[in-house]
Amino acid sequence: MIKEFAAGLANRHHFGDVSEVEKWVGMAQDTFMSLWDYDNHVIDYVKEKGTLSSYDGVLYMPDEFLLDVDGENPEKARQKAIGLTILLDDLCIPYQVYFSGTGFHIGIPGSAFRWKPAPDLHLKVKDELQAKGIYEYADVSVSDKTRIIRVVNTLNSKSKLYKIPLEHSELHKPIAEIQDIAKTIRHTYKWTTLECEPVFDVLKRKSVASDKTFEAVTLGRNPDPVWYPCIQKMLAGTGQGSRHQIALRIAGFFRWRYPEHVVRLVMEDWRQRVDIPNSPFIKSEMDKIVTDCYEGHNGNGYNYGCTDIHMDNHCQSTCRLYKAKKSQHMMDAKSMEKELVEFLTRDHNPVNIGKLYDQNFPIYPGEVVILQAPPKSMKTMLLQSWVQRLKRPTYFIEMEMSPRQMWMRFVMMEKGWNEEELKEHYTQYANGISQNFDWLTIDYNSCYAHELNKRIMMLPYKPEIVVVDHMGLFRSQKSDNNMKVEEVSQALMEVAIQNNVIVFAVSEITKQAFHEGMDITSAKGSFRIGYNANKVLSLTPYKDDNNLIKSLKVVCTANREKEGLNLELNVNGANIG
């Protein structure tokens, strides 16, 4: 197996056998290795592309899978790491603790994961860790196929401390003591091999019926007021309107900690305590709830983390996880600085529309670009032209034009044909062009904006670009058009960030903008569209004497970065240049 090594964040793409990790240990500088293992294909890919971005090869699970735990400061990171180790103990997963120089890494055995090597292994792991509640404490960037992570016993230049291994008990020491240990390399640490049976993606387990009484059950642990008081509060009972939802949370909590027959006995006892004569809670309903906890979520079972609405409603400040949970979405200056450094040194592969026209206009994954224009101004054709020239994996949501119209345009752009030449080709041949478009999927079905994430997950590949044509055609339960468009705008931002993709979204403009000119508030439906987006492009068509569009002007109306864009494009049939 192959790993990528990096002598500093900006000096990547050094490849070697996994056994060569030892060569990089002890470096008095920032030193990193790939989170995943690769095969030899990765070397050929980088030679051809010059970058690992959008790597399409197979991923292999490493012997030790590292979880990254950060916080607003080292002490808060330590508290989150403690919370994670408690969860891993409950899941019976052995682990190795590391201080990274600023935060913590928790290593778990690769054998805990059942899946075989695959190009989408990172997505399977992400889903499962999320389902088990791991992401309540750890960084979610495991979804990145090219993630690199710091090598043990190497210097963290930011803190001037080393990444070092820790004994489990040392994690509970004051952070100052841990930092003092990390001033030098830890040569004498006694390593142990981490092994366990598969825990993640376990096979469906057959429900176990039992007629035993609850009194015969001993859970084997005493209640602790500082761990999971939410569950203890739920166990005390609840009103009839929320019994099923609360039962799911309690059963979902216990399923990872005790044998199934024990869980069923606990839940049956709870059912009897919340059952009331006027509103019975029958045994078959509870049996189904417990079964769903094991077999629901596509066979993966249910697990509810601290951010779940019902768990949050029962949250108590006495819990040791409380501070870590409440601080997850708060960032101090150091955290923001770290995010910027990681962004600047990441192995980016932005979409640069400007380079198609000898300009500079990079668009980064996680950004939303609004293309606003009057009706019938070749908005769709322009976007088709861009994605056809870029040939990045693209998910194109087209809710206006027919498949026939879209395909004709794409073929004419690809081949430089006019309509007559296209017809001549297809009168002689039934195919011959489609293999040039293996990067493209077009969805002609209207949907609700909140369904986009699910649709993207169903694709056979991870897209780099998502095109939405157009925003006003999404289905919505909101009758007010402004509220509908705001809902769509927010959903597109979430799609871009959660999937790390670029979203191009078409928006028509207001009547006022049509007559007075476009600015950031010109999108039809709500002025918030422009403010929510990372970049706004305005398209103006110019017509000839026959009322046919002869040219397009595209300018950058708003950009959160510094780059601008100013294009004057000639239109010749389906070709825009």
N, C-alpha and C positions, 0 to 999 in steps of 0.2 A: 504493500500500500504506500501511497505517496502523500506527503504533507507539504503545504506551502509554508515557508518561513519568511520572516520580515525583520530586517535590522532597522527598526524604526518604522513608523506608520507609512512613510512615503517611499520606503525602499522594499517593495514587495516582489513577489514572483520568483523567489528562490525555492526550488523544489528538491526534495530528497526523500529517501525512504523513512518510514515512521521511526525506524531504529536510530535515525540520525538526530533525534531530539536532543540527546545528550551533548552533541557538539555545540548546541546553542545555549545550554545551561551555564550559568555563571557569568554571563555577559554583564558588564557594568554600563549597560545602555538599554533602552527600550527594545525588547525582543519579543516577537510574536510568532505563533504558529496557527495554522488553520484549525478551526473547531472540528471540521469533518475530515475524514480520510478520502482520498481520490485514487483513481487508477491512472495509468500512463496517458490517457486521453487528455488530462488536464494540461500536460506539457505541450502537446500538439495544439490545443485550443489557444493557449496564450501566445505561442509562436505565430499563429495565424491572425489572431484578433488584436494582440498587443495588450490585452486586458482580460481579467477574469469576470468582468461584469457580464451578466446574462449567460453565465456558464450553463451549458445544457447537458453536461455529463452525469454519470451515475455518482451518487454519494454513498459513502460507507460509514457505518457507525464506528467511532473510535473506541478503544478499550476503556477509556475514561471520558465521559461526556461532562463538560464543564458548564455550570450555571453561573451567571454573572449577577452579583447582588450589589447594588449601589444605593446610596441614600443622599440626603441633603448634605450630610457630613459623615465622617467615618463612624461615629458613634451610632447614628441612625442606621447606617448600613449594617453595623454589627447586630442591632436589634432585629432587623429584617432577616439577617442570616440565621439568627437563633430561631426565629419563627419558621424558617424553611427547614432547618434541621429537625425541629419538632414534627413537622408534617412528614418528612422523610422517615423519621422513626415510626410514625403511625402507619406509613405505607410499607414498613419493613424493608427499606432500601438502605444499604450501607453507603457511607459517603466519606469523602476526604475534604477537610476544610483548608482553605488557603486565604491568607491575607494578601491582597493584590498590590498593596502600596497605598491605596486610597479606599478601596472597598474590599469585597470578599468574593472568592470563587468557591463553589461547592461542586466537587467532582463525584459523579455517580457512575456505576459500572455500565458500560455499553450493553452488557448482557441483560439489563433490565428492560430493554426494548426488543420486541419480538420481530419487527419487520426486517425483511431482506433488503439488500442494497437496491436503490432505485433513484431516478432523477428527482422524484418528488418526496424523498425521504424526509427532508426538512419540514415539509408541510404536515406530514403525518405526525412527526414528533411535536411540532408546534401545537396541533390540535389536541393531542393527548396530554401534554403538559398543562395546557390551559384547562382541560376538563378535570384534571386532578388537583387544580388549585395552585400549581407550582408558580404560575405567573402572578400570584398575589405578592410574591416576594422577589422573584428573579426577573431579569431583563428578557423581553420577548424577542430580541433580535436573533434568536436561534433560527428564525424563519429565513435568515440570509444564508444563501448557499456558500458565500465566500467570506463568511465571518472569520476573523482572526482573533486570537485571545493570547494574553501574555504568558510567556514561558516561565515556569517555576525557577526561583533563585536567579532572577534577572532584575535589573534596576528599573524602578519607576522614576523617570526623570522629573516628573511633576512633584512628587513628594520627597524625592531623594531617599526612598525606602525600597527594599527588595520585596518581590513577591515570594512569600515563604509558606511552607506547610505548617499547619497548627494541629496540635492534639485537640480532640473534641472539648476537653475541659478548658483549654486556653481561650476558646471563643468566648467564655464567660468572664474572662479577665477584663479589667478596665482597658479602654482603647489605648490609653497612654502606654500601658505595659506591653501591649501587642506591637505598637509602633516602635517601642524601644528594642524589642526582639528583632524587628525587621530592619534594623540599621545595618545588619550584615547578612551574608548568605548563611543559610542553615545547613551546614554540612553533615551534622550528626543525626538528623531525623531518621527514625525507624519507620520505614515504609511497610505497608501491608497491602496485599492484593485484594481488590474489591470484586466480589462476585455475588450474584444473586440470580434466582429464577426470574423469568420475564414477569414484569408487573404491568407494563404499559401495553395496551392493545391485547389484553387477555381475552381468551375465547369465552364465548357466552357460557355462563354456568347455569345448569339446570336448577330451577327453584327447588328448595327443600322444604317439604311440609313437615310440621311438627305439632303434636298434641300436648307437648310438655307444658307445664305451667311456668310462669315467669319466676315464681319463687325459687325454682330449681336452678336459676341462672346466676352465676357470679361473673361479673364483668372483669374483675381482676384489677381495677384501678379506682382510686378514690377521687371524688370530685375535687377539682382544683379551681379556686375562685379567680385565678389569673390566666387560665387557659380556657378558651371557648365558653365564656359565661353566656353567650348567645344561645348555645345549644342547651345549656342548663335551664335557661329561662323558657325556652320552647318546651322542654320536657315537663315543666310545671303545668302546662296546659295552655289552651287558646280558645277563642270564640268559635262558634260554628261556621262563620263565614270564611275562615281561613284554615280550617282543619286539614284539608287535603294538601294545600301548599306547604304548611308547616310540617306535615308528615313526610313529604318528599325531602325536605331539608334535613330532618332528623335521620331518616333512613339513609339518605345520601352521605351523611357524616359517618354513621356507624358502619356502612358497608365496607369501607376501607380499613376498618380497625378490628372487626370481630367476624367470626364465622357466620354464614348466612342464617343458620338455624337460630343463633343467638339474636341476630338482628330481628328476625321475625317474632321471637318471643318478647323482645323489648317493645316493638311496635304494637303488638297485640295488647300488651299491658297498657300502653299509652292510649290506644283506641278505646279501651274500656273506660278509662278515666275521663275522656272528653266526650264520650257517647252520652246523649241526653234523650229522654223519652220522646219529646216532641220533634226531634230532628236526629234520627238514629244514624250512626256511623257504623255500617255493617262490616262484618269480618271480610267478606269477599272484596270490598272496596280497598281495605287495607292490604290484603294479599296482592291485589293488582298494583298498588303503589310501590310496594317493596320489589315486586317483579320488575316494574318499570325502572327502578333505581339500578337494577343489575343489567337489564337488557335494552333499555331505552338509548336514545342518542346514537342511533345506528349501531347498536350492539356494544357501545363503549361504556354505557352506564352513565349515571348522573353524579356530578359533584358540584357543590355550590360554594363559591368563595366568599370572601368578606364583602365584596362589592355587590353581591346579589341583593335585591331590594328587600327581601324578607329577612335575610341575615343582617343587613344593615339596620333594619327597624328594631332588631333585638340587640344591636351592638351596645357594649358598655365600656366606659372609659377605664374600668378596672382591668380589662384584658391587656395582656402584654403585647398583643398584636395591634392594639388600638392606634398607637402613635405611628407605627409603620404604615398602617392602612391609610390613615388620614393624611399622611405626608406624601403619598405616592404621586399625586398630581401637583405638588408644590415643589418649586425649584429655587435654590439659592443661587448666588452669583457663580459659585464654583461649579455647580451642576450645569448651569447654562453655558459656562465657558467650556466645560468638557464636551457638551453636545456640539458646540461650534467646531472645536478641534477635531472631533471625530468626523464631522461633516466635511471639513476642508481636506482631511487626509484620507477619506474613504476612496475606494476604487470606483469612482463615478464613471458613468457612461451616459452623459445627458443627451437628450434629443436636441440638436442644434438646428432649428429651422433656418436661422440666419445663414448658415454655411451653404445652404442650397442656393443662395443668392449673393455670395461673397460678403455677407455680413455676419455679425456675431449675436446670437440670441439663444443661449442655452436654456433648456427647460429640464428641470430635475425631477426624478421620481418623487412622488408625494405631492406634486403641484397640480393645480387646476387652472386651465387656460380657457377663458371664455372668448369665443369668436362671435361677435355681435355684428349684425348686418340687417339691411332691409329685406323684405321677402323677395324671393326669386332673384338673388344676387350671386348665385354660384357658390354659396357657402359650402355645400356638400361636396361639390366638385373640387374646390380648393383643398379641403381636408383629404379627399381621396388622392389628390395629387401628392400631398405631403407624405401620407403613409405609404403610397406606392413607391416613392423615391427612397424613403427611409428603410422600408422592408424590415421593420422591427415587429416582433410578435404583437398583433393588434386584435383587439376585440371591438368591433364596430357595431354600435347599436343604431340601426336605421329604421325609423318609424314613419317615413314618408314615401320613399321611393321603392319600387318593386325590385326583386332580385334580378330580373332581366335588365332593367335600366342600370343598376349598380354594376353588374358584370360587364355590360357593354362599355361603360366608361373606363373601368379598370383595364380591360383588354386594350382599348384604344390608347390609353396612357402608356401601358407597358410596351406596346409595339410601335407607337407613333402612327397608328393608322387613323384614317377617317372612317366614317360610318360605312361607306361603300366597300372599302377594303376589308372591313370586319365581316360584312355580309358575304363577300366573296370567299373568305377563308372558311366560314362555317357552312357554306353550301358544298364545299369539297371535303371538309374534315369535321368530325364530331367532337374532337378534343385537340389537345396539343398545347394548351396555354395554362391550364389549371395548375400544373406542377410548379409553375413560377410563383404561386400564391400560397405556399404551405404555411406562411406566416400570418394568414388572414382568416378570421372567423367573423361572419356577419350575422347578427341577431335581428330578425325582422318582427319580433313579437314585443308589443308594448307591455310594460310591467310597472309595478310600484318601485319607487326609487330605493326603498329599503330592501328590495329583493336583489339588488345588483351584486352584493357580496356573495350571495349564494350562487348566482349565475356564473360569476367569475371562478368560483371554486369548482364548478362542474366542467370547466374547459379542460381539454387534454393537455394544455400547456399554460404556464403563467404568462399573461400578457405584460408587455412593457408599456403599451399605449391602449387607452380606452377612449373611444370616440362616441359621443352622445349627440344624436341628430333627431330631434332637438329637445331642449329642456321642457318646453311647453306641452309635449306629447306624452309625458309620463302619466300613468294612472294615479289617482289620488282620491282619498275619501273627503278631502277638504273642498268645500264649495267655493270658498274665496280664492280667486286666482293668485293673488299676492301671497297668501299663506301657502298655497300649493307650490309655487315657484321657490319660495324660501325653504320649504321642506326639501325640494329637489336639490337646491344649492348646497344645503348642509349635508345631505346624503352624499353628494359627489365629493365633497371635501373628505368625508370619512372614508369613502372608497379609495381615494388617492393615497391617504396616509396609511390606512390599515393594510392595503395591498402593495404599497410602495410602487405605484404606477403613475404615469402621466395621464391626466384626463383632459381631453379636448371636448368642450361642450358648446353647442351652437345655441345662440339665443337671438330671437328677433328683437327689434328695437321699438321704442315708443314712437307715437305719432309726432311728438315734439322733437325728438332726436332726428326723425326723418326730415323735418323741415329746417331745423336749426343746427344740425351737426351733432356728432356723437362725443360723449365723454364717459367717465366711469359709471355714471348713473343711468345710462341709456338703455340697458337691457330691459326688455318687456316683462312686466310682472312685478318686479321689485327692484329698487335701487340697491338692495343688499347683495344682489348677484355679483356686481362688480367689486364690492368691498370684500366679499367672502373669497373671491378668486385670488390666486397668486399673480396672474397676468391677465390683462384684457386686451384683445386685438380687435380693432374696428376695421370692417371691410366696406369699401365704397365702390360700387360699379359705375362705369362710364359707358354710355351707349353711342352707337353711330346713328346716321341719318335714318336707318331702317329700324331703329329701336331695338337693335341687337347689341348685347354687351360685347364691347371690343377690348376693354381693359379693366383691371381691378387695382385698387389702391388699398394696401394693408398697412396700418400704422399701429404701434403699441400705444394704447391709451393709458394703461396703468401697469406698473411692474414693481413688485416689492424688492427687486434687485436693481442694479444700475443700468442694465443693457436696454437699448431701444431697438425698434424695428421700423423700417420705412421702405415699403416695396411698391413698385409700379410694375404690374404684370400684364403682359399681352395675352389675349384669349384667342386661340385658334382651334375651333372645334372643342374636343375634350382635352386639349393640351394647353396648359397654363405655364408660361415661362417668361 
